[in-house]
Amino acid sequence: MNLLIMPSRATILFDEHRQRVFKQTDRLFAGLLVLEFLAGILAAWFISPLSWAGTTSHTHPHVWFALILGAAIISLPVFLAIRCPGQKVTRHVIAVTQMLESAILIHLSGGRIETHFHVFGSLAFLAFYRDWRVLLTAAGVTAADHVIRGVVWPQSVYGVLTVSFWRSLEHAG
């Protein structure tokens, strides 16, 4: 019998355990993303529920932004976490979505620096996967978000109208 072809018992047990961790973490994120979606709607509603034009009011665009964009963003990862738990694509889609949830919350708060800490909390939760590639995906999305929005719409990410490009690179780093 060739021992090089046959995987060891330890390798088999490790792979089974790792797959179990991936599936459990996928389920954790399915629930967390739904909670973050609802929190985004509540935040938008309490921060700026109405927009006024003279004496008439209507629902503020931030509420619609949180509701429609939030639902669109979380729908695929929640679906994948339910239908394809433990798959590589599910982990990376969840990582992208988690960082986009951070971006939504940062936008809804007007770029308040405190909201940026959601990124660090998200990275800590993504570390539950025990897969460094997931962290790279998440960090890349956050860096791209800060650079792009820092150039196009700095008020949504930093709370000011103009900002140096270096600030975007600093936040991305």
C-alpha distance (Angstrom), angle and dihedral (degrees) to the residues before:
residue distance angle dihedral
M1 . . .
N2 3.78 . .
L3 3.82 109.9 .
L4 3.79 93.4 -166.5
I5 3.81 92.9 66.5
M6 3.78 98.6 44.9
P7 3.83 115.8 73.4
S8 3.76 116.9 -126.5
R9 3.79 121.8 -109.9
A10 3.81 89.1 -112.6
T11 3.81 91.0 55.7
I12 3.80 91.5 49.8
L13 3.83 92.3 49.0
F14 3.81 91.5 46.1
D15 3.81 92.1 51.3
E16 3.81 91.7 48.1
H17 3.80 91.4 49.5
R18 3.79 92.3 46.6
Q19 3.81 91.2 51.2
R20 3.81 89.8 50.2
V21 3.83 90.0 52.0
F22 3.82 90.9 49.9
K23 3.81 92.3 51.2
Q24 3.81 94.1 46.0
T25 3.80 91.6 48.5
D26 3.80 91.3 48.4
R27 3.81 89.4 54.8
L28 3.81 90.5 47.1
F29 3.80 91.0 53.8
A30 3.81 93.4 46.3
G31 3.79 88.2 61.7
L32 3.80 94.5 38.8
L33 3.81 93.3 52.1
V34 3.81 91.2 51.8
L35 3.82 89.9 49.9
E36 3.81 91.5 48.6
F37 3.80 89.9 49.1
L38 3.80 90.7 53.7
A39 3.82 91.2 44.2
G40 3.80 89.6 52.9
I41 3.80 91.2 53.6
L42 3.81 91.1 47.8
A43 3.80 91.7 47.2
A44 3.80 91.5 50.7
W45 3.79 91.1 46.9
F46 3.80 94.7 49.9
I47 3.82 97.1 39.2
S48 3.81 97.7 47.6
P49 3.81 114.7 -5.7
L50 3.81 97.3 162.3
S51 3.76 139.2 35.9
W52 3.78 118.6 -154.1
A53 3.80 131.9 -146.6
G54 3.79 106.2 -179.9
T55 3.78 107.8 -55.5
T56 3.80 96.8 -17.8
S57 3.75 126.2 82.9
H58 3.76 136.7 -165.7
T59 3.78 136.5 178.9
H60 3.79 110.4 -67.1
P61 3.84 115.7 -109.1
H62 3.81 89.8 -121.0
V63 3.79 89.8 66.9
W64 3.80 91.0 52.4
F65 3.80 89.9 43.2
A66 3.82 91.4 54.4
L67 3.78 92.8 44.3
I68 3.80 102.6 43.8
L69 3.80 102.0 30.2
G70 3.81 91.9 38.7
A71 3.81 91.7 53.2
A72 3.80 91.5 46.6
I73 3.80 92.2 49.7
I74 3.80 97.9 48.9
S75 3.81 98.9 39.9
L76 3.83 97.8 81.4
P77 3.83 98.5 44.8
V78 3.80 93.3 45.4
F79 3.82 89.1 49.5
L80 3.81 91.3 48.4
A81 3.81 92.6 46.6
I82 3.81 89.0 55.2
R83 3.81 99.5 39.1
C84 3.83 102.7 30.5
P85 3.80 108.3 24.3
G86 3.77 116.4 173.2
Q87 3.80 95.2 23.3
K88 3.80 121.3 131.5
V89 3.81 93.1 -126.1
T90 3.82 90.3 53.2
R91 3.81 91.8 55.2
H92 3.79 93.7 50.0
V93 3.82 94.9 44.1
I94 3.81 88.2 51.1
A95 3.82 90.4 49.8
V96 3.81 91.4 51.6
T97 3.79 91.6 46.5
Q98 3.79 94.1 47.5
M99 3.81 90.0 55.5
L100 3.81 91.1 45.9
E101 3.81 88.1 53.6
S102 3.80 87.2 54.5
A103 3.81 89.1 50.8
I104 3.81 91.3 51.5
L105 3.80 92.4 50.0
I106 3.82 91.2 47.3
H107 3.80 89.8 50.6
L108 3.81 93.5 47.0
S109 3.81 91.4 51.9
G110 3.81 91.3 51.6
G111 3.79 93.0 -109.8
R112 3.80 96.0 -57.7
I113 3.78 109.6 176.9
E114 3.81 92.4 -130.1
T115 3.78 90.8 63.9
H116 3.80 90.2 58.1
F117 3.81 87.7 70.5
H118 3.80 86.7 72.7
V119 3.81 85.2 75.5
F120 3.80 91.6 59.5
G121 3.79 92.6 46.0
S122 3.79 89.2 49.7
L123 3.79 91.8 51.8
A124 3.80 89.0 51.1
F125 3.80 90.9 52.8
L126 3.80 91.3 45.5
A127 3.80 87.9 54.9
F128 3.83 86.2 69.7
Y129 3.80 85.8 80.0
R130 3.82 89.9 64.8
D131 3.80 88.2 -143.1
W132 3.80 116.4 122.2
R133 3.81 91.8 -160.5
V134 3.81 90.1 65.7
L135 3.80 89.4 55.6
L136 3.82 90.3 51.1
T137 3.80 90.6 52.3
A138 3.80 91.5 49.8
A139 3.80 94.0 46.1
G140 3.81 90.8 48.4
V141 3.80 92.3 52.3
T142 3.81 91.4 48.9
A143 3.79 92.2 48.3
A144 3.81 92.1 48.8
D145 3.80 91.2 47.1
H146 3.80 93.5 51.3
V147 3.80 94.0 45.5
I148 3.81 95.6 45.5
R149 3.80 96.8 42.6
G150 3.80 90.2 39.8
V151 3.80 88.8 60.4
V152 3.81 100.1 34.8
W153 3.82 103.2 33.2
P154 3.83 112.4 3.0
Q155 3.79 93.2 170.6
S156 3.81 91.0 66.8
V157 3.80 92.9 55.9
Y158 3.83 105.0 26.5
G159 3.80 104.0 21.8
V160 3.83 93.9 -122.2
L161 3.79 131.7 97.2
T162 3.80 98.0 -127.3
V163 3.75 131.2 28.7
S164 3.77 137.7 170.2
F165 3.79 116.9 -104.6
W166 3.80 86.4 -124.2
R167 3.80 89.7 66.7
S168 3.78 89.8 59.2
L169 3.78 90.5 49.9
E170 3.80 90.3 47.7
H171 3.80 91.7 53.3
A172 3.78 92.0 43.5
G173 3.80 89.2 52.8
